[in-house]
Each structure stands twice: as structure tokens, then as C-alpha cells.
Amino acid sequence: MARYIMEEMPDIQKTGKRITYPKFARIDNASIKELAQRVGDVSGFSAGDIEGVLLQTAIEMAHLMAEGRSVKIDGIGTFTPSLALCRDKEREEAEEGAKHRNAQSICVGGVNFRADRTMIRNINERCRLERAPWKPQRSSKKFTPEQRLTLALKFLDEHAFLTVRNYQRLTGLLQTAATKELKQWADLPESGIDIAGRGSHRVYVKKKVATE
């Protein structure tokens, strides 16, 4: 039996209305060993062999996506790589004569996943829900400022830059509060966060460590 909570949605448009949406009350992550064991129990293959195949599949998927291709696995979904600017690189400007970004300035920033309809249908057929007995906190109250900074730095360890929208999703802060707090982090030398770009192209990056 899966549990759900009703999460309050940030009022980005400032309408004054409190809107909620259903969200799984996730307990933990299933490991590859657990997945391999479950497949082994119904397939006749050993869990070790299945785990090895899954790990090698991940490697081969990475090789295919490194060629700029999507990988579609029937019954699961489609994985598509996405590009981003490398850390500490400013966005390319569209004006004529402006500097262009070369290949060395661009990296794979993430992988987008679109679930196969069969996967969604299979989940729905097996999913039995009950409402969790606890009440959710407002998302903006879940973390202290220090915890929010830690979330931002962890995000920047895995991505080239952080946007205000990214920070909203990480922390649950509304747009104005997220923008203000990110600027405060950037103004604080020891925060580890810096600003790159200008105006609508402003993003936040990991601050360079000074070397002697």
C-alpha cells in the first residue's frame, strides 16, 4: 500500500489562493540489488547476472547518449541527454559579433526521461493508495537557510549552473524569496556560490577557489 500527502503549491502568481496537489509520501529508494532480486525471482535468471546486465546497460546507454542519441526502452521510457554550459562559462549572446561558445564550453547537464505509457498504465493497475496520517509542512518551512545552501551546493556539484527556478524546486521557496536568498548567498564570500551572466540570463554557479 502506497501513501500520499497533499502538498501545498507555491503561489507563484500571488493570487492568494492555497492550492494543493497529491504527492507520494516516498519512504526510500529501491536499490539495484533489490530490483535484480525481484526480477530474478520471476525470471529464472540469477540476481547477480541481472545486476550485471543492468549495470552494463547503464554504461552502454551512456555511450549511445554521448553520440547525441535518445535511448528508448519499450515498457520503461525514453532517455534523452541535454546540454548545458560548463561551470563558470557565461551564456552565449545572440547579438551579431558577440563571442560564441565553443565545444569545450559545453557539457552534458542532465538526462531527461519520458515514461512509456505502458509503464504508467502498469503502475496505475498495481497502485493502491491511502492518505498518510501526517500533515505535510509547507515546503518553504522544511529546510533551514543552511540546509537550503547545502542543497544548492549539492546541485552545483552535479550541474553546471543553478537557476532561480531550480532553487525554488529544491527548497520550496517562492520566486521572490528564492531570488533574494540566492543573491544573498552570492554576496556572501564563504557561501561557495557566485553569479554568472546578466539580466534574464543570470544564473548561479560554484564559486572558484582561489589558488596561490
Disulfide bonds with the S-S distance in Angstrom:
none
